[in-house]
Structures are given as structure tokens and as C-alpha cells.
Amino acid sequence: MKKIAVLILALAAGASAFAQLSGSYTFSGSTTVAPIAFAAIEQFQKANPGVKISYEAVGSGAGLKALAAGTASLAGSSAELSKEQLDSGLKPVTIALDGLSVVVNKNIKLSNITTDNLAKIYHGDIVNWKDVGGPDLPIVVVNRDESSGTYVAFWEIVCQKPFGKAIAYTKNAIVAKENGEVAAKVASTPGSIGYVGMAFVEEVTKAGGRNLMVNGVADTIANVVAKKYPISRQLYLVTKGEAAAGSVEKAFIDYVLSPKGQAIVKSVDFIPVPKS
């Protein structure tokens, strides 16, 4: 009986601690992380009716700036944090994996492109599809805006790491603010090329466009998990300093990493964090 009484008290204490979560919070950041954040926030608030959370999908860069300034208490990022950001006390936690898919308009009859040619296209060295095995047609580059974590991730993986130095983006590009806008512009613009998170490929293919293999490797979940697909990344939730025990931020991160949270990650077409 004593054990049962102790168990009841422990459960009651846990439920009480859980119910103590309350208040209004602003989270901010990556548009790529947004589908995870929106779905997770909805479920988290149902379990914690005293908590109200808004997520502002303003891009990774803007979200991290808001976090550093204290106008957001948690940020989503789809790019690696810089040494300066880490040194300032920002703490990233991996919540999902993602691949960046290279997408082209339906009139580009290619199935594969190399990272070297991608870099040259996005640097402005290659400006016609015939130079990479496609039709004699000008290449229309669609790029993300500078505040985007996807912009930074693509630049680092494709335009920097292979060369050991920075290969600047071409200025001659259509700029889109989020993945959905890239998908729409590529689907509607002849000769265009862009890159999106894998979860957004369907928007392009539904409009008749296509996603390309990169270096002969398809953009599949299995290839991202196996680290075979060359344009892969991690998605993060970031706090300023370690998330405090008992805080809403810590509880939310723990929820996203829980089986229920990782099921949400999968449900919105991202890749759950592999179990170690």
C-alpha cells in the first residue's frame, strides 16, 4: 500500500508540474522548420492549455537575430550556426534531417546534375542548359533571399565546401522568400532551376516540373539517412543558452524529440532523427 501511495503522489506531482506550464511565447525562424513547428505547437498547446505559442516564419537568419535580441525565446534554423553564433551562447538541437532537392521546369529534360555544375550555374559561369546536356535555352536561376537558412545551407554545401573557398551567388537570379515560392516560380518559369526542401518537391512535380538526381544520387529519405545524397542538412531548434529545466522552451524541444514529436516530423515529410 505504501508503494502505491508513493506512486500516486509521484504521478500527482508530475501532473502538477506539467500543468504549471503557462504564458505566451514567441518562437521565430526558418520557413523550412515552420511545418514542423506549426504542427508541434498545435499538439503541444492541446496538452498544455495554459501555454500560447506563436511561430513567426521569417527565415533562419532573422529568427536567430530575434533570439539573440531576446524578442523570441526559441528559433528554428535550417542552416548550421556560425562559430560566432555558437560562441555567443546560441545552442542548437537537431530535430530532423532534410535534403535539398534540385528542381527544374518541365521543359528541361534532364535527370541528373553534378554539384560542380550546380555551383557554376549559381555562380553565373554556366548560363545555358546546352552546356550541361540540356536544350539550347537560357538558364533562369531561382534563389532564396539572404535571410533564409536554406540559402545559407545550399551555399555552404554546393558553392563553398567543394572549392575550399566562397563561390559567390550570381546577382542575376529571381529571389524567392520561401520554399513554396521557389516551387511556384520554377513550375511556371521556362528554363528555370531552383532548390527546395524535399518536403516541397511535390509542389513542383504536380505542376509538371521535375527534381533531379545530384551526382547520380536520388533525393530520397534513405539516401539522406545513409549520407549518400550530397545536399543534405540537419534542422534545428535553437535556444539562447541551455534551455532551462521546467521551461516551456525545454518542454517543447523535448516534445519534438519525443516519439509523438518525431511522428509529426515524419507526417510533414521531413526525416526523423535516427536513433543512436
C-alpha positions as CSV (number, residue, x, y, z in Angstrom):
1,M,0.0,0.0,0.0
2,K,2.9,2.3,0.9
3,K,4.4,1.8,-2.6
4,I,1.0,2.6,-4.2
5,A,0.7,5.7,-2.2
6,V,4.1,6.9,-3.2
7,L,3.4,6.2,-6.9
8,I,0.1,8.1,-6.7
9,L,1.9,11.1,-5.1
10,A,4.7,10.9,-7.7
11,L,2.1,10.9,-10.6
12,A,0.2,13.8,-9.0
13,A,3.4,15.8,-8.6
14,G,4.3,15.1,-12.2
15,A,0.9,16.1,-13.4
16,S,1.1,19.3,-11.3
17,A,4.5,20.2,-12.7
18,F,3.2,19.6,-16.2
19,A,0.1,21.8,-15.6
20,Q,2.3,24.6,-14.3
21,L,3.5,25.4,-17.9
22,S,1.8,28.7,-18.8
23,G,2.2,32.0,-20.5
24,S,2.6,33.5,-24.0
25,Y,5.7,32.8,-26.1
26,T,7.1,33.9,-29.4
27,F,9.2,31.4,-31.4
28,S,10.7,32.6,-34.7
29,G,12.8,31.4,-37.6
30,S,13.2,29.1,-40.6
31,T,10.3,28.7,-43.1
32,T,11.6,25.2,-43.7
33,V,11.2,24.3,-40.0
34,A,7.7,26.0,-39.9
35,P,5.6,23.0,-40.9
36,I,7.2,21.0,-38.0
37,A,6.8,24.0,-35.6
38,F,3.2,24.7,-36.5
39,A,2.0,21.1,-36.2
40,A,4.0,20.5,-33.0
41,I,2.8,23.8,-31.4
42,E,-0.8,22.8,-32.1
43,Q,-0.4,19.5,-30.3
44,F,1.8,20.9,-27.5
45,Q,-0.8,23.6,-26.7
46,K,-3.6,20.9,-26.5
47,A,-1.5,19.1,-23.9
48,N,-0.7,22.4,-22.1
49,P,-3.8,24.6,-22.3
50,G,-2.1,27.4,-20.2
51,V,0.5,27.9,-22.9
52,K,0.1,30.1,-26.0
53,I,2.9,30.0,-28.6
54,S,3.3,31.8,-31.9
55,Y,5.8,30.9,-34.6
56,E,6.9,33.6,-36.9
57,A,8.3,32.1,-40.2
58,V,10.7,34.9,-41.0
59,G,13.8,32.9,-42.1
60,S,16.6,31.3,-40.1
61,G,18.8,34.5,-40.1
62,A,16.0,36.7,-38.8
63,G,14.9,34.2,-36.3
64,L,18.3,33.8,-34.8
65,K,18.7,37.5,-34.6
66,A,15.4,37.7,-32.8
67,L,16.6,35.0,-30.4
68,A,19.9,36.8,-29.7
69,A,18.0,40.1,-29.2
70,G,15.5,38.5,-26.8
71,T,12.4,39.2,-28.9
72,A,12.0,35.4,-29.4
73,S,12.7,32.7,-26.9
74,L,13.3,29.9,-29.4
75,A,14.3,29.8,-33.0
76,G,14.1,27.4,-35.9
77,S,17.1,27.1,-38.1
78,S,17.7,25.2,-41.4
79,A,21.3,26.1,-41.5
80,E,24.4,25.3,-39.4
81,L,25.1,28.0,-36.9
82,S,28.3,30.0,-37.4
83,K,31.2,30.0,-34.9
84,E,30.2,33.5,-33.9
85,Q,26.6,32.4,-33.2
86,L,27.8,29.4,-31.2
87,D,30.3,31.5,-29.3
88,S,27.6,34.0,-28.4
89,G,25.8,31.2,-26.5
90,L,23.2,30.0,-29.0
91,K,22.5,26.3,-28.5
92,P,21.2,24.3,-31.5
93,V,19.4,20.9,-31.0
94,T,18.8,18.7,-34.1
95,I,15.1,17.8,-34.5
96,A,15.1,16.5,-38.1
97,L,17.1,15.7,-41.2
98,D,16.4,17.1,-44.6
99,G,17.7,17.0,-48.2
100,L,17.7,20.0,-50.6
101,S,16.2,18.9,-53.8
102,V,17.2,20.5,-57.1
103,V,14.1,21.2,-59.2
104,V,13.7,22.4,-62.8
105,N,10.9,23.5,-65.1
106,K,9.1,20.8,-67.1
107,N,10.8,21.9,-70.3
108,I,14.3,20.9,-69.0
109,K,14.7,17.2,-70.0
110,L,17.5,16.3,-67.6
111,S,17.6,13.6,-64.9
112,N,20.9,14.4,-63.2
113,I,23.2,17.3,-62.5
114,T,26.6,17.5,-60.8
115,T,27.4,19.6,-57.8
116,D,30.2,21.2,-59.8
117,N,27.8,22.3,-62.5
118,L,25.3,23.4,-59.9
119,A,27.9,25.7,-58.4
120,K,28.8,27.1,-61.8
121,I,25.1,27.8,-62.6
122,Y,24.6,29.5,-59.2
123,H,27.8,31.4,-59.6
124,G,26.8,32.5,-63.1
125,D,29.5,30.7,-65.0
126,I,27.1,28.4,-66.9
127,V,24.1,30.3,-68.3
128,N,22.7,28.0,-71.0
129,W,21.3,24.5,-70.5
130,K,23.1,23.1,-73.5
131,D,26.3,23.3,-71.5
132,V,25.1,20.7,-69.1
133,G,23.4,18.4,-71.6
134,G,20.1,20.2,-71.8
135,P,18.3,22.2,-74.5
136,D,19.7,25.4,-76.1
137,L,17.9,27.6,-73.6
138,P,19.0,30.3,-71.2
139,I,19.1,29.2,-67.6
140,V,16.8,31.1,-65.2
141,V,18.2,30.9,-61.7
142,V,15.8,31.0,-58.8
143,N,17.4,31.6,-55.5
144,R,16.3,32.2,-51.9
145,D,16.7,35.5,-50.1
146,E,19.7,36.1,-47.8
147,S,17.8,35.7,-44.6
148,S,17.0,32.1,-45.5
149,G,18.7,29.2,-43.8
150,T,18.1,27.2,-47.0
151,Y,20.0,29.9,-48.9
152,V,22.9,29.5,-46.5
153,A,22.8,25.7,-46.4
154,F,22.9,25.4,-50.2
155,W,25.7,28.0,-50.5
156,E,27.8,26.2,-47.9
157,I,27.3,22.7,-49.3
158,V,27.3,23.4,-53.0
159,C,29.2,26.6,-53.5
160,Q,31.8,26.6,-50.7
161,K,32.8,23.2,-49.3
162,P,33.8,21.6,-52.7
163,F,36.1,24.5,-53.5
164,G,37.5,25.3,-50.1
165,K,36.6,28.9,-50.6
166,A,33.5,31.1,-51.1
167,I,31.9,31.0,-54.6
168,A,29.5,33.9,-54.6
169,Y,26.0,33.6,-55.8
170,T,25.1,35.2,-59.1
171,K,23.3,38.5,-58.9
172,N,21.2,37.5,-61.9
173,A,18.6,35.5,-60.2
174,I,14.9,35.5,-59.3
175,V,14.7,35.8,-55.5
176,A,12.0,33.9,-53.5
177,K,11.3,34.2,-49.8
178,E,10.3,30.7,-49.0
179,N,10.2,27.1,-50.4
180,G,6.7,27.3,-51.7
181,E,7.5,30.4,-53.7
182,V,10.6,28.7,-55.2
183,A,8.4,25.8,-56.2
184,A,5.8,28.1,-57.8
185,K,8.4,30.1,-59.8
186,V,10.2,27.0,-61.1
187,A,7.0,25.3,-62.1
188,S,5.8,28.4,-64.0
189,T,9.1,29.8,-65.5
190,P,10.6,28.0,-68.6
191,G,14.3,27.3,-68.3
192,S,14.3,27.7,-64.5
193,I,16.2,25.9,-61.8
194,G,15.8,26.1,-58.0
195,Y,16.3,24.2,-54.8
196,V,13.8,23.4,-52.1
197,G,13.5,21.2,-49.0
198,M,12.5,17.7,-50.0
199,A,9.0,18.2,-48.5
200,F,8.2,20.8,-51.1
201,V,9.2,18.7,-54.2
202,E,5.6,17.6,-54.7
203,E,4.5,21.2,-55.4
204,V,6.9,21.3,-58.4
205,T,6.1,17.8,-59.7
206,K,2.4,18.4,-59.5
207,A,2.9,21.4,-61.9
208,G,4.8,19.2,-64.3
209,G,8.3,20.1,-63.2
210,R,10.9,17.6,-62.0
211,N,13.5,17.0,-59.4
212,L,17.0,15.9,-60.5
213,M,19.4,13.4,-59.1
214,V,22.6,15.1,-57.9
215,N,25.9,13.4,-58.7
216,G,23.8,10.4,-59.8
217,V,22.1,10.1,-56.4
218,A,18.4,10.5,-55.9
219,D,17.0,12.8,-53.2
220,T,15.4,10.1,-51.1
221,I,15.0,9.6,-47.4
222,A,17.1,6.5,-47.4
223,N,19.9,8.3,-49.2
224,V,19.8,11.3,-46.8
225,V,19.9,9.0,-43.7
226,A,22.8,7.0,-45.3
227,K,24.6,10.3,-46.0
228,K,24.8,9.4,-49.7
229,Y,22.8,12.3,-51.0
230,P,25.2,15.2,-51.4
231,I,22.9,18.1,-50.4
232,S,21.7,17.1,-47.0
233,R,21.4,19.0,-43.8
234,Q,20.0,19.0,-40.2
235,L,17.1,21.1,-39.0
236,Y,17.4,22.7,-35.5
237,L,15.6,24.3,-32.7
238,V,17.9,26.9,-31.0
239,T,17.8,28.5,-27.6
240,K,19.9,31.3,-26.1
241,G,22.0,29.4,-23.6
242,E,20.9,25.9,-22.4
243,A,17.1,25.6,-22.2
244,A,16.2,25.8,-18.5
245,A,14.7,22.7,-16.9
246,G,11.0,23.3,-16.4
247,S,10.8,26.0,-19.1
248,V,8.3,25.9,-21.9
249,E,11.2,26.0,-24.4
250,K,12.8,22.9,-22.9
251,A,9.4,21.1,-22.7
252,F,8.7,22.0,-26.4
253,I,12.1,20.7,-27.6
254,D,11.7,17.5,-25.6
255,Y,8.2,17.1,-27.1
256,V,9.5,17.5,-30.7
257,L,12.2,14.9,-29.9
258,S,9.7,12.5,-28.3
259,P,8.0,9.7,-30.3
260,K,4.9,11.9,-30.8
261,G,7.0,14.8,-32.0
262,Q,9.1,12.7,-34.3
263,A,5.9,11.3,-35.8
264,I,4.9,14.9,-36.5
265,V,8.3,15.4,-38.2
266,K,7.6,12.4,-40.4
267,S,4.0,13.4,-41.1
268,V,5.1,16.7,-42.7
269,D,7.6,14.9,-44.9
270,F,10.8,15.5,-43.0
271,I,13.1,12.8,-41.7
272,P,13.1,11.9,-38.0
273,V,16.4,12.0,-36.2
274,P,17.9,8.5,-36.4
275,K,18.1,6.7,-33.1
276,S,21.7,6.4,-31.8
